[in-house]
Amino acid sequence: MQTDAELVEAVLRGDQASFAPLVERHERAVMGTVLSVLPDHAGAQDVAQEAFVAAYQQLATLRSGWVLAIRGPAKASV
């Protein structure tokens, strides 16, 4: 199993498919954070998806702190 850092580096090298395991690994934590602020499940799914898209787009800047970065803004964007 690859570490988060290894998957992030793979994505940054152009392997877009390496982002999927990162999402799968952290989607419960992100959804839990969003649901703690926005109890509407459908709305929370939208916010979580937007957070992952933003993380993907800014991955070169976020690198290893990407999960913490998207969990924080997920709360702020609600």
MARVORO-637305 format. One record per atom (N, C-alpha, C, CB): residue number from 0; residue in three letters; x negated, y, z negated. Coordinates in Angstrom, 3 decimals. Atoms other than C-alpha are relative to their C-alpha. Glycine has a CB too. Layout:
<nodes>
i_aa_px_py_pz
NUM_ALA_X_Y_Z
...
</nodes>
This chain:
<nodes>
i_aa_px_py_pz
0_MET_-0.847_-1.179_0.000
0_MET_0.000_0.000_0.000
0_MET_-0.891_1.241_0.000
0_MET_0.963_-0.001_-1.225
1_GLN_0.768_-1.232_-0.088
1_GLN_-1.351_3.386_0.979
1_GLN_0.443_0.985_-1.081
1_GLN_0.150_0.630_1.393
2_THR_-0.330_-1.034_0.978
2_THR_-1.513_6.191_-1.557
2_THR_0.683_1.158_0.718
2_THR_-1.274_0.489_-0.754
3_ASP_-0.597_-1.197_-0.587
3_ASP_0.374_9.431_-1.038
3_ASP_-1.042_0.801_0.763
3_ASP_0.644_0.868_-1.085
4_ALA_1.055_-0.786_-0.644
4_ALA_-2.899_11.169_-0.223
4_ALA_-0.394_-0.608_1.344
4_ALA_-1.231_0.096_-0.916
5_GLU_0.349_0.665_-1.262
5_GLU_-3.722_8.576_2.447
5_GLU_1.096_0.201_1.047
5_GLU_-0.236_-1.506_-0.233
6_LEU_-1.110_-0.214_-0.925
6_LEU_-0.262_8.915_3.992
6_LEU_0.031_1.442_0.489
6_LEU_1.330_-0.359_-0.668
7_VAL_0.035_-1.416_-0.391
7_VAL_-0.489_12.716_3.978
7_VAL_-1.101_0.224_1.028
7_VAL_-0.222_0.912_-1.238
8_GLU_1.114_-0.157_-0.947
8_GLU_-3.873_12.552_5.704
8_GLU_0.346_-0.623_1.353
8_GLU_-1.287_-0.644_-0.566
9_ALA_-0.407_0.640_-1.256
9_ALA_-2.439_10.151_8.304
9_ALA_0.973_0.888_0.775
9_ALA_0.643_-1.372_-0.280
10_VAL_-0.944_-0.907_-0.651
10_VAL_0.427_12.541_9.020
10_VAL_-0.754_1.185_0.591
10_VAL_1.081_0.486_-1.001
11_LEU_0.755_-1.158_-0.471
11_LEU_-1.999_15.433_9.335
11_LEU_-0.878_-0.337_1.210
11_LEU_-0.864_0.549_-1.127
12_ARG_0.771_0.442_-1.173
12_ARG_-4.004_13.380_11.862
12_ARG_0.913_-0.290_1.192
12_ARG_-0.824_-1.255_-0.343
13_GLY_-0.930_0.186_-1.111
13_GLY_-0.851_13.048_13.986
13_GLY_0.882_-1.227_-0.080
13_GLY_-0.753_-0.058_1.244
14_ASP_-0.825_1.194_0.164
14_ASP_0.727_9.827_12.702
14_ASP_1.303_0.386_-0.706
14_ASP_-0.764_-1.100_-0.804
15_GLN_-1.261_-0.480_0.573
15_GLN_4.256_11.159_12.205
15_GLN_0.745_-1.078_-0.776
15_GLN_0.890_0.535_1.094
16_ALA_-0.702_1.105_0.663
16_ALA_5.562_7.729_11.179
16_ALA_-0.450_-0.186_-1.446
16_ALA_-0.218_-1.294_0.772
17_SER_0.492_0.140_1.381
17_SER_3.453_7.908_8.009
17_SER_0.759_0.882_-0.982
17_SER_-1.479_0.336_-0.062
18_PHE_-0.786_-0.826_0.911
18_PHE_5.834_10.518_6.615
18_PHE_1.183_-0.778_-0.579
18_PHE_0.499_1.254_0.722
19_ALA_-1.162_0.781_0.458
19_ALA_8.691_7.988_6.324
19_ALA_-0.251_-0.702_-1.333
19_ALA_0.376_-1.033_1.051
20_PRO_0.226_0.621_1.308
20_PRO_7.064_5.997_3.493
20_PRO_-0.076_1.019_-1.138
20_PRO_-1.275_-0.810_0.034
21_LEU_0.039_-1.046_1.025
21_LEU_6.483_9.253_1.625
21_LEU_1.419_0.387_-0.415
21_LEU_-0.767_1.241_0.517
22_VAL_-1.398_-0.343_0.299
22_VAL_10.168_10.129_1.898
22_VAL_0.639_-1.129_-0.806
22_VAL_0.805_0.258_1.313
23_GLU_-0.593_1.146_0.704
23_GLU_11.216_6.616_0.849
23_GLU_-0.502_-0.098_-1.435
23_GLU_-0.310_-1.300_0.746
24_ARG_0.620_0.111_1.321
24_ARG_8.831_6.692_-2.099
24_ARG_0.522_1.070_-0.970
24_ARG_-1.521_0.111_0.127
25_HIS_-0.321_-1.131_0.877
25_HIS_10.022_10.050_-3.434
25_HIS_1.426_0.529_0.117
25_HIS_-0.936_1.108_0.280
26_GLU_-1.336_-0.544_-0.210
26_GLU_13.602_10.519_-2.249
26_GLU_0.871_-0.045_-1.262
26_GLU_0.684_-0.755_1.112
27_ARG_-0.814_0.079_1.228
27_ARG_15.122_9.370_-5.571
27_ARG_-0.344_1.131_-0.964
27_ARG_-0.205_-1.359_-0.697
28_ALA_0.412_-1.075_0.905
28_ALA_13.082_11.867_-7.582
28_ALA_0.486_1.347_0.509
28_ALA_-1.525_0.016_-0.163
29_VAL_-0.453_-1.270_-0.583
29_VAL_13.910_14.693_-5.189
29_VAL_1.510_0.122_-0.146
29_VAL_-0.410_0.105_1.497
30_MET_-1.459_-0.047_0.147
30_MET_17.608_13.790_-5.163
30_MET_0.400_0.214_-1.452
30_MET_0.634_-1.291_0.530
31_GLY_-0.301_-0.201_1.422
31_GLY_17.616_13.584_-8.959
31_GLY_-0.177_1.448_-0.408
31_GLY_-0.885_-0.887_-0.862
32_THR_0.239_-1.411_0.305
32_THR_16.147_17.056_-9.170
32_THR_1.102_0.868_0.582
32_THR_-1.363_0.447_0.540
33_VAL_-1.038_-0.805_-0.652
33_VAL_18.628_18.473_-6.681
33_VAL_1.346_-0.218_-0.683
33_VAL_0.100_-0.349_1.503
34_LEU_-1.283_0.290_0.642
34_LEU_21.596_16.716_-8.308
34_LEU_0.102_0.601_-1.400
34_LEU_0.211_-1.497_-0.073
35_SER_-0.049_-0.620_1.325
35_SER_20.623_18.180_-11.675
35_SER_0.448_1.458_0.081
35_SER_-1.368_-0.090_-0.676
36_VAL_-0.395_-1.396_-0.184
36_VAL_21.365_21.604_-10.220
36_VAL_1.272_0.108_0.835
36_VAL_-1.132_0.790_0.663
37_LEU_-1.129_-0.024_-0.927
37_LEU_23.920_20.833_-7.510
37_LEU_0.703_-1.359_-0.059
37_LEU_-0.471_0.329_1.462
38_PRO_-0.613_1.312_0.200
38_PRO_26.274_18.036_-8.581
38_PRO_0.778_-0.543_1.205
38_PRO_0.912_0.069_-1.168
39_ASP_-0.676_0.458_-1.208
39_ASP_27.956_17.837_-5.156
39_ASP_-0.963_-0.879_0.800
39_ASP_0.499_1.208_0.858
40_HIS_0.930_0.959_-0.602
40_HIS_26.372_14.695_-3.645
40_HIS_-0.321_0.352_1.459
40_HIS_0.583_-1.413_-0.076
41_ALA_0.238_-0.327_-1.414
41_ALA_26.833_15.715_0.005
41_ALA_-0.879_1.243_0.134
41_ALA_1.339_0.220_0.737
42_GLY_0.820_-1.217_-0.022
42_GLY_25.431_19.176_-0.644
42_GLY_-1.415_-0.276_-0.460
42_GLY_0.621_1.078_-0.875
43_ALA_1.329_0.347_0.510
43_ALA_22.555_17.696_-2.614
43_ALA_-0.810_-0.744_1.052
43_ALA_0.118_-0.851_-1.271
44_GLN_0.702_0.709_-1.077
44_GLN_21.692_15.374_0.273
44_GLN_-0.519_0.986_1.041
44_GLN_0.931_-1.035_0.665
45_ASP_0.430_-1.015_-0.963
45_ASP_21.556_18.374_2.610
45_ASP_-1.219_0.768_-0.509
45_ASP_1.146_0.972_0.294
46_VAL_1.115_-0.749_0.584
46_VAL_19.272_20.296_0.258
46_VAL_-1.256_-0.862_-0.050
46_VAL_0.361_0.498_-1.414
47_ALA_1.151_0.902_0.060
47_ALA_17.005_17.277_-0.232
47_ALA_-0.599_-0.191_1.390
47_ALA_0.408_-1.363_-0.599
48_GLN_0.492_0.167_-1.368
48_GLN_16.765_16.743_3.520
48_GLN_-0.752_1.256_0.451
48_GLN_1.172_-0.303_0.967
49_GLU_0.669_-1.252_-0.358
49_GLU_15.907_20.405_4.038
49_GLU_-1.350_0.125_-0.702
49_GLU_0.889_1.200_-0.353
50_ALA_1.262_-0.056_0.741
50_ALA_13.236_20.121_1.367
50_ALA_-1.050_-0.896_0.644
50_ALA_0.217_-0.412_-1.463
51_PHE_0.953_0.894_-0.663
51_PHE_11.628_17.138_3.101
51_PHE_-0.441_0.558_1.355
51_PHE_0.619_-1.393_0.183
52_VAL_0.363_-0.616_-1.285
52_VAL_11.745_18.921_6.468
52_VAL_-1.002_1.130_-0.236
52_VAL_1.265_0.540_0.737
53_ALA_0.921_-1.097_0.320
53_ALA_10.100_21.981_4.930
53_ALA_-1.366_-0.540_-0.434
53_ALA_0.592_0.894_-1.110
54_ALA_1.262_0.596_0.434
54_ALA_7.472_19.775_3.281
54_ALA_-0.784_-0.522_1.198
54_ALA_0.254_-1.134_-1.006
55_TYR_0.667_0.519_-1.192
55_TYR_6.713_18.095_6.597
55_TYR_-0.624_1.149_0.796
55_TYR_0.998_-0.791_0.883
56_GLN_0.477_-1.133_-0.788
56_GLN_6.365_21.449_8.338
56_GLN_-1.178_0.712_-0.662
56_GLN_1.130_0.984_0.224
57_GLN_1.052_-0.703_0.733
57_GLN_4.043_22.786_5.624
57_GLN_-1.001_-0.960_-0.640
57_GLN_0.616_0.882_-1.069
58_LEU_0.807_1.032_0.637
58_LEU_2.191_19.572_4.819
58_LEU_-1.485_0.355_-0.059
58_LEU_0.177_-1.301_0.730
59_ALA_1.425_-0.363_-0.006
59_ALA_-1.224_20.946_5.781
59_ALA_-0.330_0.942_-1.146
59_ALA_-0.386_0.650_1.336
60_THR_0.196_-0.938_1.099
60_THR_-0.807_23.661_3.153
60_THR_0.220_-0.674_-1.350
60_THR_0.938_1.192_0.148
61_LEU_-0.387_0.615_1.270
61_LEU_0.799_21.491_0.462
61_LEU_-0.914_-1.149_-0.406
61_LEU_1.420_-0.497_0.085
62_ARG_0.840_1.179_0.211
62_ARG_-1.340_18.337_0.803
62_ARG_0.465_-0.853_-1.173
62_ARG_-1.429_0.423_-0.222
63_SER_-0.318_0.952_1.064
63_SER_-1.391_16.319_-2.430
63_SER_1.100_0.474_-0.938
63_SER_-1.229_-0.290_-0.794
64_GLY_-1.052_-0.508_0.879
64_GLY_1.022_18.582_-4.306
64_GLY_1.336_0.142_0.686
64_GLY_-0.401_1.317_-0.560
65_TRP_-1.196_-0.205_-0.799
65_TRP_3.731_18.230_-1.715
65_TRP_1.289_-0.372_-0.719
65_TRP_-0.105_-0.784_1.255
66_VAL_-1.242_0.387_0.688
66_VAL_6.274_16.414_-3.909
66_VAL_0.392_1.054_-1.022
66_VAL_-0.158_-1.374_-0.689
67_LEU_-0.291_-1.044_0.973
67_LEU_6.006_18.977_-6.678
67_LEU_0.469_1.268_0.693
67_LEU_-1.230_0.291_-0.858
68_ALA_-0.384_-1.200_-0.738
68_ALA_6.279_21.748_-4.114
68_ALA_1.431_-0.067_0.489
68_ALA_-0.926_0.212_1.169
69_ILE_-1.363_0.062_-0.501
69_ILE_9.526_20.442_-2.666
69_ILE_1.017_-0.171_-1.124
69_ILE_0.135_-1.132_0.993
70_ARG_-0.940_0.119_1.115
70_ARG_11.070_19.593_-6.020
70_ARG_0.284_1.367_-0.617
70_ARG_-0.550_-0.961_-1.069
71_GLY_-0.210_-1.340_0.529
71_GLY_10.584_23.164_-7.222
71_GLY_0.911_0.830_0.894
71_GLY_-1.327_0.703_-0.173
72_PRO_-0.851_-0.780_-0.891
72_PRO_12.020_24.929_-4.125
72_PRO_1.405_-0.576_0.153
72_PRO_-0.645_0.102_1.348
73_ALA_-1.344_0.578_-0.087
73_ALA_14.916_22.474_-4.037
73_ALA_0.905_0.619_-1.055
73_ALA_-0.050_-1.536_-0.170
74_LYS_-0.778_-0.648_1.051
74_LYS_16.059_23.943_-7.338
74_LYS_0.242_1.462_0.330
74_LYS_-0.709_-0.125_-1.347
75_ALA_-0.100_-1.430_-0.270
75_ALA_15.406_27.498_-6.227
75_ALA_0.943_0.304_1.150
75_ALA_-1.364_0.567_0.300
76_SER_-0.809_-0.287_-1.181
76_SER_17.297_27.165_-2.925
76_SER_1.473_-0.240_-0.235
76_SER_-0.462_-0.831_1.156
77_VAL_-1.416_0.313_0.275
77_VAL_20.556_26.069_-4.569
77_VAL_0.686_1.222_-0.529
77_VAL_0.141_-1.166_-1.003
</nodes>
